[in-house]
Amino acid sequence: MTIFAGAAVPAERNAMTPANVAGFDIHSEARGPHWVAWISKPGEAGPHRSILLVGASKEEAEAKAREWAARTAGDQAGRPVSS
């Protein structure tokens, strides 16, 4: 997945099997000095709703993605989303 035209191959990518949270897979990769993470439904090719979450570290980006997965699953189930 290339986000920026002409972007180089990411220096590091999450090589582990994506984590699954609330029915979504969590993916992450290094992008320059920061990390991006995104959620996808199993079998989807790219980020769900085309949303990337940015963090200073892999852990921060993936934590944001886990929170987004939980909120998105709640939205889809018709439950109110807490802020």
Secondary structure, DSSP 4 states (H G I P E B T S, - for coil): ---STTPPPPS-B--SPPEEETTEEEEEEEETTEEEEEEE-TT-SS-GGG--EEESSHHHHHHHHHHHHHHHHHHHTTPPPP-
